[in-house]
Amino acid sequence: MAEIRMSSDEARSKWREVLDTAVAGNPIIIERYGKPVAVIMPYTEAVQPAAGSNVVREETAVYQTAPINKQTLKAELIAEIKAELLAEPQWREMVLQYELAQMRQDELTHLEEEFANYEQRYPETDLQY
């Protein structure tokens, strides 16, 4: 039996084929970002594993089935990707430099807005020293 692997996006788009393949006795490994995260297998194998097999069951993520808040989902995905990048030394410095540059840009934008507001409130004021 050949090992079948596919991305979570591919599994979602071919869900009926995934189920048919699993029912036929071919487990499918689902990957996210290239890493295995789940296995789709026949129910009978999950309930009664083959004798002598070493089946290890780990706690898995529980996904929300109610309507999803897109902003919350976006924030969660960004946090997950950022955590993965920060875990790798070669990316850590780049991520930190990007965040520092973003903070500087945000501060400049804020100061420009404050100055524009000041000029609108006091248009005729001449600063004399």
Backbone as JSON, one array per atom type, in Angstrom:
{
  "sequence": "MAEIRMSSDEARSKWREVLDTAVAGNPIIIERYGKPVAVIMPYTEAVQPAAGSNVVREETAVYQTAPINKQTLKAELIAEIKAELLAEPQWREMVLQYELAQMRQDELTHLEEEFANYEQRYPETDLQY",
  "N": [[0.85, -1.17, 0.0], [0.75, 2.09, -1.0], [1.97, 5.14, 0.32], [-0.1, 7.9, 0.73], [-0.09, 11.32, 0.35], [-1.25, 14.62, 0.91], [-1.92, 18.13, 0.59], [-3.69, 20.26, 2.92], [-5.38, 22.02, 1.6], [-5.72, 20.76, -0.89], [-6.95, 18.39, -0.04], [-9.34, 19.43, 0.95], [-10.52, 20.41, -1.4], [-10.86, 18.05, -2.79], [-12.52, 16.39, -1.31], [-14.5, 14.3, -1.45], [-13.18, 12.33, -2.97], [-11.06, 11.84, -1.24], [-12.38, 10.64, 0.95], [-13.42, 8.34, -0.36], [-11.04, 7.05, -1.05], [-9.94, 6.52, 1.47], [-11.9, 4.84, 2.56], [-11.52, 2.67, 0.91], [-9.36, 1.55, 2.06], [-6.92, 2.83, 2.06], [-4.98, 4.82, 3.82], [-4.74, 8.39, 4.16], [-2.44, 10.95, 4.4], [-2.64, 14.1, 5.69], [-1.28, 17.24, 5.07], [-0.01, 20.31, 6.4], [1.49, 23.25, 5.52], [3.56, 21.67, 4.58], [4.01, 19.82, 6.6], [3.03, 16.84, 8.27], [-0.24, 16.63, 9.61], [-2.61, 15.28, 10.06], [-4.43, 12.16, 9.69], [-6.41, 10.46, 7.44], [-8.36, 7.72, 7.64], [-9.77, 4.38, 7.26], [-12.72, 3.8, 9.14], [-12.99, 1.37, 10.51], [-10.33, 0.58, 10.95], [-9.52, 2.53, 12.69], [-11.11, 2.08, 14.92], [-10.63, -0.62, 15.6], [-7.55, -1.38, 15.67], [-5.08, -3.11, 13.67], [-3.76, -6.24, 14.77], [-0.82, -6.2, 16.69], [0.04, -3.83, 15.65], [1.49, -0.63, 16.13], [-0.22, 1.78, 17.29], [-0.47, 5.13, 17.82], [-2.16, 7.54, 19.48], [-2.74, 10.92, 19.36], [-3.6, 13.99, 20.93], [-5.69, 16.12, 19.1], [-6.21, 19.15, 17.2], [-9.16, 21.06, 17.68], [-11.52, 22.21, 15.56], [-13.37, 25.15, 14.88], [-16.77, 25.16, 13.98], [-18.75, 26.94, 13.6], [-19.83, 30.07, 12.1], [-17.02, 31.94, 10.95], [-15.04, 34.55, 12.19], [-13.48, 36.69, 10.11], [-11.42, 38.54, 10.62], [-10.42, 37.67, 13.07], [-9.55, 35.11, 12.36], [-7.57, 35.81, 10.49], [-5.76, 37.17, 12.16], [-5.01, 35.06, 13.85], [-3.76, 33.3, 12.01], [-1.63, 34.9, 11.13], [-0.24, 35.17, 13.54], [0.48, 32.48, 13.96], [2.13, 31.92, 11.72], [4.11, 33.83, 12.15], [5.18, 32.88, 14.57], [6.28, 30.46, 13.69], [8.23, 31.43, 11.91], [9.85, 32.92, 13.65], [10.94, 30.89, 15.1], [12.91, 29.88, 13.56], [16.25, 30.62, 13.18], [17.42, 32.06, 10.96], [15.31, 33.51, 9.95], [14.37, 34.96, 12.06], [15.8, 37.41, 12.64], [15.13, 38.89, 10.36], [12.33, 39.13, 10.6], [12.13, 40.58, 12.98], [13.47, 42.95, 12.24], [11.72, 43.85, 10.25], [9.41, 44.34, 11.78], [10.34, 46.38, 13.44], [10.85, 48.38, 11.53], [8.23, 48.76, 10.67], [7.06, 49.74, 13.01], [8.44, 52.16, 13.23], [7.52, 53.44, 10.9], [4.78, 53.62, 11.49], [4.9, 55.35, 13.68], [5.96, 57.67, 12.44], [3.85, 58.25, 10.68], [1.84, 58.77, 12.53], [2.92, 61.08, 13.79], [2.94, 62.86, 11.6], [0.18, 63.09, 11.15], [-0.62, 64.28, 13.56], [0.77, 66.73, 13.37], [-0.47, 67.8, 11.1], [-3.07, 68.09, 12.11], [-2.56, 70.01, 14.06], [-1.73, 72.17, 12.48], [-4.15, 72.67, 11.19], [-5.77, 73.5, 13.3], [-4.48, 75.78, 14.22], [-4.0, 77.81, 12.05], [-3.0, 80.4, 11.43], [-0.95, 80.9, 13.14], [2.21, 82.07, 13.82], [5.31, 80.87, 14.41], [7.6, 82.24, 16.42], [10.83, 82.78, 17.52]],
  "CA": [[0.0, 0.0, 0.0], [1.56, 3.3, -1.12], [1.6, 6.25, 1.2], [-0.72, 8.99, 0.01], [0.01, 12.58, 1.07], [-1.78, 15.78, 0.2], [-2.06, 19.35, 1.39], [-5.04, 20.44, 3.44], [-6.18, 22.66, 0.55], [-6.07, 19.73, -1.87], [-7.92, 17.5, 0.6], [-10.62, 20.14, 1.03], [-11.11, 20.49, -2.73], [-11.14, 16.69, -3.29], [-12.99, 15.68, -0.12], [-15.19, 13.05, -1.79], [-12.13, 11.38, -3.36], [-10.32, 11.5, -0.01], [-13.19, 9.66, 1.68], [-13.47, 7.09, -1.12], [-9.71, 6.42, -0.94], [-9.8, 6.01, 2.83], [-12.81, 3.69, 2.71], [-10.93, 1.56, 0.18], [-8.29, 0.98, 2.86], [-5.68, 3.57, 1.85], [-4.93, 6.03, 4.65], [-4.23, 9.59, 3.52], [-1.8, 11.87, 5.34], [-2.93, 15.48, 5.34], [-0.17, 18.1, 5.49], [-0.19, 21.76, 6.43], [2.82, 23.85, 5.39], [4.53, 20.61, 4.34], [4.18, 18.96, 7.76], [1.84, 16.02, 8.5], [-1.06, 17.06, 10.74], [-3.75, 14.4, 10.28], [-4.53, 10.98, 8.84], [-7.78, 10.01, 7.14], [-8.25, 6.27, 7.5], [-11.05, 3.71, 7.42], [-13.25, 3.77, 10.5], [-12.71, 0.07, 11.15], [-8.95, 0.57, 11.42], [-9.41, 3.45, 13.82], [-11.78, 1.47, 16.07], [-9.95, -1.87, 15.94], [-6.28, -1.44, 14.93], [-4.56, -4.45, 13.37], [-2.98, -6.84, 15.86], [0.62, -5.98, 16.61], [0.41, -2.5, 15.14], [1.73, 0.38, 17.16], [-1.02, 2.95, 17.0], [-0.34, 6.17, 18.82], [-3.18, 8.57, 19.29], [-2.39, 12.18, 19.99], [-4.67, 14.97, 20.98], [-5.68, 16.93, 17.89], [-6.87, 20.44, 17.29], [-10.6, 21.09, 17.45], [-11.79, 23.37, 14.73], [-14.66, 25.78, 15.05], [-17.63, 24.92, 12.83], [-19.66, 28.07, 13.48], [-19.27, 31.1, 11.21], [-15.71, 32.37, 11.41], [-14.73, 35.97, 12.08], [-12.32, 36.75, 9.23], [-10.34, 39.29, 11.26], [-9.83, 36.8, 14.08], [-8.82, 34.07, 11.64], [-6.37, 36.43, 9.92], [-4.83, 37.42, 13.26], [-4.49, 33.75, 14.3], [-2.83, 32.81, 11.0], [-0.43, 35.73, 11.18], [0.49, 34.8, 14.75], [1.04, 31.15, 13.76], [3.23, 32.04, 10.77], [5.17, 34.58, 12.81], [5.82, 31.98, 15.54], [7.11, 29.53, 12.93], [9.39, 32.14, 11.39], [10.73, 33.29, 14.76], [11.6, 29.69, 15.6], [14.06, 29.62, 12.69], [17.18, 31.74, 13.38], [17.67, 32.88, 9.79], [14.16, 34.37, 9.72], [14.11, 35.75, 13.26], [16.33, 38.76, 12.48], [14.36, 39.58, 9.33], [11.01, 39.45, 11.14], [12.29, 41.65, 13.96], [13.79, 44.17, 11.5], [10.49, 44.29, 9.59], [8.52, 44.9, 12.79], [10.92, 47.65, 13.86], [10.59, 49.33, 10.45], [6.79, 49.04, 10.68], [6.81, 50.61, 14.16], [8.95, 53.49, 12.87], [6.6, 54.02, 9.92], [3.55, 53.96, 12.22], [5.19, 56.55, 14.48], [6.05, 58.8, 11.52], [2.49, 58.53, 10.22], [1.15, 59.39, 13.67], [3.44, 62.44, 13.96], [2.46, 63.66, 10.48], [-1.23, 63.38, 11.4], [-0.67, 65.25, 14.66], [1.21, 68.01, 12.85], [-1.54, 68.29, 10.21], [-4.16, 68.54, 12.99], [-2.09, 71.24, 14.7], [-1.78, 73.22, 11.47], [-5.55, 72.99, 10.92], [-6.3, 74.22, 14.46], [-3.8, 77.06, 14.38], [-3.45, 78.1, 10.72], [-2.36, 81.71, 11.34], [0.07, 81.04, 14.15], [3.61, 82.11, 13.39], [6.22, 80.52, 15.5], [8.73, 83.15, 16.46], [11.71, 82.47, 18.64]],
  "C": [[0.89, 1.24, 0.0], [1.03, 4.39, -0.2], [1.05, 7.38, 0.35], [-0.66, 10.24, 0.88], [-0.61, 13.68, 0.24], [-1.92, 16.95, 1.16], [-3.5, 19.46, 1.88], [-5.94, 21.11, 2.41], [-6.64, 21.65, -0.49], [-7.12, 18.79, -1.3], [-9.3, 18.14, 0.66], [-11.3, 20.16, -0.34], [-11.49, 19.12, -3.3], [-11.72, 15.81, -2.19], [-13.66, 14.34, -0.44], [-14.18, 11.97, -2.18], [-11.32, 10.93, -2.15], [-11.08, 10.43, 0.76], [-13.23, 8.31, 0.96], [-12.15, 6.33, -1.0], [-9.52, 5.8, 0.44], [-10.68, 4.78, 3.05], [-12.25, 2.46, 2.01], [-9.73, 0.96, 0.91], [-6.94, 1.66, 2.7], [-5.68, 4.84, 2.71], [-4.29, 7.2, 3.89], [-3.67, 10.51, 4.6], [-2.05, 13.29, 4.84], [-1.82, 16.36, 5.92], [-0.6, 19.56, 5.49], [1.2, 22.36, 6.47], [3.89, 22.77, 5.27], [4.75, 19.66, 5.5], [2.91, 18.15, 7.99], [1.08, 16.48, 9.74], [-2.23, 16.12, 11.03], [-3.68, 13.2, 9.33], [-6.01, 10.67, 8.67], [-7.65, 8.52, 6.85], [-9.62, 5.63, 7.68], [-11.45, 3.65, 8.89], [-12.9, 2.48, 11.22], [-11.28, -0.02, 11.66], [-8.77, 1.47, 12.63], [-10.0, 2.83, 15.08], [-11.06, 0.22, 16.54], [-8.65, -1.95, 15.13], [-5.83, -2.89, 14.74], [-3.71, -4.95, 14.53], [-1.5, -6.6, 15.63], [1.02, -4.62, 16.07], [0.59, -1.54, 16.31], [0.99, 1.66, 16.79], [-0.88, 3.93, 18.15], [-1.37, 7.23, 18.52], [-2.75, 9.8, 20.06], [-3.6, 13.09, 19.98], [-4.56, 15.84, 19.74], [-6.42, 18.24, 18.11], [-8.36, 20.28, 17.01], [-10.9, 22.37, 16.7], [-13.22, 23.85, 14.91], [-15.5, 25.54, 13.8], [-18.65, 26.03, 12.64], [-19.06, 29.08, 12.5], [-17.99, 31.69, 11.82], [-15.55, 33.87, 11.19], [-13.43, 36.08, 11.28], [-11.15, 37.49, 9.86], [-9.63, 38.43, 12.31], [-9.01, 35.71, 13.42], [-7.52, 34.62, 11.06], [-5.33, 36.66, 11.01], [-4.2, 36.12, 13.76], [-3.46, 33.2, 13.31], [-1.53, 33.6, 11.0], [0.41, 35.36, 12.4], [1.17, 33.44, 14.6], [2.25, 31.2, 12.81], [4.41, 32.77, 11.4], [5.91, 33.69, 13.81], [6.73, 30.99, 14.82], [8.38, 30.21, 12.41], [10.38, 32.5, 12.5], [11.47, 32.08, 15.32], [12.84, 29.36, 14.77], [15.0, 30.82, 12.73], [17.37, 32.63, 12.17], [16.51, 33.84, 9.5], [13.93, 35.33, 10.88], [14.56, 37.21, 13.09], [15.52, 39.56, 11.46], [12.99, 40.01, 9.85], [11.12, 40.62, 12.12], [12.62, 42.97, 13.28], [12.55, 44.74, 10.8], [9.56, 44.95, 10.6], [9.03, 46.25, 13.28], [10.66, 48.72, 12.8], [9.12, 49.72, 10.42], [6.44, 49.97, 11.85], [7.28, 52.04, 13.86], [8.0, 54.19, 11.9], [5.29, 54.43, 10.59], [3.74, 55.23, 13.03], [5.29, 57.79, 13.6], [4.67, 59.22, 11.02], [1.71, 59.26, 11.31], [1.61, 60.84, 13.85], [2.97, 63.36, 12.84], [0.99, 64.03, 10.66], [-1.39, 64.41, 12.5], [-0.28, 66.64, 14.17], [0.15, 68.63, 11.95], [-2.71, 68.81, 11.05], [-3.79, 69.87, 13.65], [-2.18, 72.41, 13.71], [-3.21, 73.63, 11.16], [-6.15, 73.81, 12.07], [-5.73, 75.63, 14.57], [-3.17, 77.49, 13.05], [-2.65, 79.41, 10.64], [-1.22, 81.88, 12.33], [1.45, 81.02, 13.52], [4.46, 81.8, 14.59], [7.43, 81.43, 15.41], [9.55, 82.83, 17.69], [12.52, 83.67, 18.98]]
}
